[in-house]
Amino acid sequence: MILRTCMFCLAENACEVRFDKKARPYLVCKLCHTRCFLRSLEAVRGLAICPTLIAAAIERRKGEPAFRAWFDGEIGKTITFVNANALTPPVRAEHLGLAAEKTAVPFSFDVSSGAT
């Protein structure tokens, strides 16, 4: 089993590389439960380098407020786009029993303690 950083939820050591019956690679994240089928060998190049790039971006995000704002903004814009264009209505925070302000931030890092 090869565990990688998930390119979807950004969790370290959560995404497993598996192989189907025809020995084609696919990814399954143990945290966000995403499955991603890699239909070409070209996709494996991204699989090889993305965890390193994600780790570097997350480290840079911890120390640079401007990069942090851009990084979180890009995630927020994508979430807003998907919610606006999804065929089903977006899940509202109150339906999950969460405060709306808690769900507006894609994820948060406590820079002072280094916790994620």
C-alpha positions in Angstrom: 0.0 0.0 0.0 1.3 3.4 -1.0 -0.1 6.3 0.9 0.1 9.8 -0.6 -1.1 13.3 0.2 -4.7 13.6 -1.1 -4.9 16.1 -3.9 -8.5 16.7 -3.1 -8.7 17.2 0.7 -4.9 17.9 1.2 -4.6 15.3 4.0 -1.2 13.8 4.4 -0.9 10.0 4.1 -4.6 9.5 3.5 -4.7 8.7 -0.2 -4.0 5.1 -1.2 -2.9 4.0 -4.7 -4.8 0.9 -5.7 -5.0 -1.1 -8.9 -8.2 -2.4 -10.5 -8.7 -5.9 -12.1 -6.9 -4.8 -15.2 -3.9 -3.4 -13.2 -4.9 0.3 -13.9 -4.1 2.7 -11.0 -6.7 4.6 -9.1 -6.7 6.6 -5.9 -8.9 6.3 -2.8 -8.7 8.8 0.0 -9.4 7.4 3.5 -10.4 10.8 4.8 -12.6 12.4 2.1 -13.5 9.1 0.4 -12.8 10.4 -3.1 -12.0 7.9 -5.8 -10.0 9.0 -8.8 -9.3 6.8 -11.7 -6.1 7.5 -13.6 -6.9 6.8 -17.3 -3.4 7.4 -18.7 0.2 7.1 -17.6 0.6 10.8 -18.0 -1.6 11.2 -14.9 0.9 9.3 -12.9 3.4 12.1 -13.3 1.1 14.4 -11.4 0.6 11.7 -8.8 4.4 11.6 -8.3 5.0 15.3 -7.8 1.8 16.7 -6.3 2.3 15.6 -2.7 5.7 17.4 -2.7 4.1 20.6 -4.2 1.2 20.4 -1.7 3.5 20.0 1.3 5.6 23.0 0.1 2.5 25.2 -0.4 1.1 24.3 3.0 4.4 25.2 4.7 4.6 28.5 2.8 0.9 29.1 3.8 1.9 28.9 7.5 4.5 31.6 7.2 3.3 34.0 4.6 0.0 35.9 5.3 -0.4 37.1 1.7 0.1 33.5 0.4 -2.3 32.2 3.0 -5.0 34.7 1.9 -4.4 33.7 -1.8 -4.4 30.0 -1.0 -7.6 30.1 1.1 -9.2 32.4 -1.4 -8.6 30.0 -4.3 -10.1 27.1 -2.3 -13.1 29.3 -1.4 -13.7 30.4 -5.0 -13.7 26.8 -6.2 -16.1 25.7 -3.4 -18.4 28.7 -4.3 -18.2 27.8 -8.0 -19.1 24.1 -7.3 -22.0 25.1 -5.0 -23.4 27.5 -7.5 -23.2 25.0 -10.4 -24.0 21.7 -8.7 -27.2 19.9 -9.7 -28.2 19.4 -6.1 -28.6 22.3 -3.6 -25.5 22.9 -1.5 -25.6 21.5 2.1 -26.3 24.3 4.5 -24.3 24.6 7.7 -27.4 24.6 9.9 -28.4 21.1 8.4 -25.1 19.8 9.7 -25.5 21.3 13.1 -22.6 23.6 12.4 -22.2 27.4 12.7 -22.1 29.0 9.3 -18.8 30.8 10.0 -17.1 27.5 10.7 -18.0 26.1 7.2 -17.0 29.3 5.3 -13.3 28.6 5.8 -12.0 25.7 3.6 -9.7 24.5 6.4 -7.6 26.2 9.1 -4.2 26.0 10.5 -3.1 27.3 13.8 0.2 28.8 12.7 1.4 29.5 16.3 1.1 25.9 17.4 1.8 24.2 14.1 -1.4 22.2 14.4 -3.6 21.4 11.5 
